[in-house]
């Protein structure tokens, strides 16, 4: 059960349509600002995640190159011994 207290703006809105429209307009502006803020934060988070993903892929590629080099040098060294 949701309990809501009646505020002064509630009683004004009931009596005056123009006040109701103005209060609703203000509410929508506040909601729009909050949504815009959330969108911006989400976009920044996604961009950051993409950058981190790109860095991880680069590190994996570098590790594979180093491992390939070590294996190649080992094979050449073993081939020369025999």
CORLINGI-V211092 format. One record per residue. RES is the residue in three letters. SS is DSSP state (A for helix, B for strand, O for the rest). OMEGA is omega in whole degrees, 0 to 359 (* if undefined). D_FIRST is the distance of its C-alpha to the first C-alpha in Angstrom with 2 decimals. Layout:
[[RES	SS	OMEGA	D_FIRST] [RES	SS	OMEGA	D_FIRST]]
//
This chain:
[[UNK	O	180	0.00] [UNK	O	178	3.79] [UNK	O	181	6.41] [UNK	O	178	9.75] [UNK	O	179	13.01] [UNK	O	180	15.75] [UNK	O	179	18.70] [UNK	A	180	22.33] [UNK	A	177	22.42] [UNK	A	181	19.66] [UNK	A	177	21.87] [UNK	A	181	24.96] [UNK	A	180	23.62] [UNK	A	185	22.96] [UNK	A	189	26.52] [UNK	O	182	28.44] [UNK	A	180	28.39] [UNK	A	178	30.69] [UNK	A	178	28.44] [UNK	A	180	25.49] [UNK	A	180	27.78] [UNK	A	180	28.97] [UNK	A	178	25.56] [UNK	A	178	24.45] [UNK	A	178	27.80] [UNK	A	179	27.28] [UNK	A	180	23.84] [UNK	A	177	25.51] [UNK	A	178	28.44] [UNK	A	179	26.33] [UNK	A	179	24.53] [UNK	A	178	27.99] [UNK	A	179	29.45] [UNK	A	179	26.82] [UNK	A	178	27.37] [UNK	A	179	31.11] [UNK	A	178	30.94] [UNK	A	178	29.12] [UNK	A	180	31.70] [UNK	A	179	34.53] [UNK	A	179	33.33] [UNK	A	178	32.95] [UNK	A	178	36.41] [UNK	A	179	37.91] [UNK	A	179	36.42] [UNK	A	178	37.79] [UNK	A	179	41.16] [UNK	A	179	41.31] [UNK	A	180	40.57] [UNK	A	179	43.30] [UNK	A	178	45.75] [UNK	A	179	45.07] [UNK	A	179	45.51] [UNK	A	179	48.80] [UNK	A	179	50.01] [UNK	A	179	49.26] [UNK	A	178	51.19] [UNK	A	179	54.09] [UNK	A	178	54.18] [UNK	A	178	54.23] [UNK	A	179	57.08] [UNK	A	179	58.99] [UNK	A	179	58.54] [UNK	A	179	59.82] [UNK	A	180	62.80] [UNK	A	179	63.65] [UNK	A	178	63.40] [UNK	A	179	65.62] [UNK	A	180	68.12] [UNK	A	179	68.27] [UNK	A	180	68.76] [UNK	A	180	71.47] [UNK	A	179	73.33] [UNK	A	180	73.16] [UNK	A	179	74.57] [UNK	A	180	77.36] [UNK	A	180	78.18] [UNK	A	179	78.31] [UNK	A	181	80.41] [UNK	A	180	82.93] [UNK	A	184	83.22] [UNK	O	*	84.20]]
//
